[in-house]
């Protein structure tokens, strides 16, 4: 036994045909009760159609339906969209500021490298390096202050629509005593 696998027999030139008639599943006529979901049936059923075992307590006010909550939900989504827009604007401003700080850092490094090529003595090299360190420190302090300012502005503007919406919800709750 050689361990080599045998070759397959060549296929015929004819094409393989699939059966023309495919099985079609039998259609089941849907009755109106089966076509609707249980939630749709319950939501559209009149209160008088409830079984006698289910009763609404007389002392409790009726709860708000989904239709009554729709304006509140649309206001919440509008607040969320406004918050996302403010977040996008703030992140864009932060990105622009970081890009500006990076560009100024690269420029300062290039100027320092050019100045270092002109150095003749050790004292000149120390002076160029000290100037670079001072400018770099000032850029870091100033840049971090601007980034912090932009971050606070971003947080305030992004949270303001949501906090306003929460405040409206609290006012609504305290008015109705819920």
N, C-alpha and C positions, 0 to 999 in steps of 0.2 A: 504494500500500500504506500503510495507516494505522498499522500497528504495534500495534493493539489486538488482544487475543486474542479469539478467538471463544468463544461460550458453549457449554457442553455441552448435549446434547439431554436433555430431562427423562427420568427413569427411568419405567419402567412401574409400574403399581400392583401387579403380581404379585410374589410373593415368590420368592426364589431358593432352590431346593431343593438339598440336598446328597444325594449318592448314599446309599441306605440301607445297602448292604452295604459294609462297610469291610474292608480286607484284614487278616486275622488272621495273625500270623507262625506258621509251623509250629513245633510244640513238638518239641524234641529230647529224647528220653529220656536222662536223666543216668545214667551208670554210676557205681557206687560210687567208682571211681578218679578220675573227673572231678569228682564232687561235692565231694570233699575237697580242701583246698588242699595244695600240696606240703609246707608246714611241718607240717600236721596229720598227713600220712602219715608223715613222717620222725619226728615226735615220738611217734607211737603204734607205730612199727615196733619189734619186738623186736630186741635186739642180735644175735641169731643170724641175723636176716634181712639183716644188712649184707653187702654183697658181699665176697668174699675179699680184694679189694685194699685195703679199709678195715679196719684193725685197731687195737685199743686197746693201747698199750704196756703191758707187764706191770709195769714198775717204777713207773708213775704211779698215784696213788690216783684213784678216780673223782671227777669234779667234782660239786659240789652241783647238784641239779636246781632248777627254778624253785619247786617245792613247798617245798624246804628253805630257799629264800631269802625266801619269803613273810612269815614273822614279822619278819625284819629290815626288809623293805620297809614293812610296816604300822607298825613302830616308827618308821621314818624319816618316814612321812607323819604319824604322830601328833605327832612332834617338830616337824614343819613347821607343823602346825595350831596347836600350842601357841605356837610362835614368832610366828605371825601374830596370834593372840589377844593376846599380850603387846605386839606392835607396835601393834595397834589401841588398846589401853588407854593406852599411852604417848603415842600421837599425840593421843588425846582429852585427856589431861592437859596436853599442850603447847598444844593449841588453847584449852583453858580458861584457861591461864595467859596466853597472848597476848591473849585477849579481856579478861581482868581488867586487864592492863597498858594496853590501849587505853582501857578505860573510865576508869581512874584518870587517864590522860593527858588525856582529854576533860574530866573533872571539874576537873582542875587548870587547864586552859586556860580553862574557863568561869569559875572563881573569879577567875583573874587578869584576865580581861576585865571582870568586875564591879568588881574593885578599881580597874582603870584608869579606869572611868567616874567613880569617886569622887575621883580625883586632882585637886588644886588647883595644886600646884607641880611644878616639874621634879624637885626632890629626891624628892618622893613617888613620882613615876613611875619614877625610877631605883631606888628602894627596892623597889617592887612588882616591877619587872622582875628585879632581883637575887634576890628571894625565889623568883620563878618559875623562874629559871635554876637555883638551888640545889635546889629540889624536883624539877625535871626531871632534873638530873644524878643525884640520889640514886635516883630511880625507874629510870633507865636502868641504873645500876650494880647495884641490887638485883634488878631484873628480869632482867638478863643472868645474874646468879649463879643465880637460880632456874631460868631456862631451861637453863642449862648443867647444873645438877644433874638436872633432868628428862631432859635428853638423854642423860646418862651412865646414868641409871637405865633409860631406854628401851633403850639399846644393850645393857646387861647382861642385862636380862630377856628381850629378844628373841633374843639369841644363846645364852643359857644352854641351852635345850632342844636346839638344833642341836649345840652343842659337846659336850653330854653324849652325844648319839647318835654323834658322831664318836669320842669316847673309847671308847664301847662297841665300835665297829668296830675300833679299834686294839687293844683288849684281845683281841677275838676273833681278830684276825690274829696277834698275838704268841703266843697260846695254841696255835694250830694250826700255827704256823710257815709260814704261806703267804706 
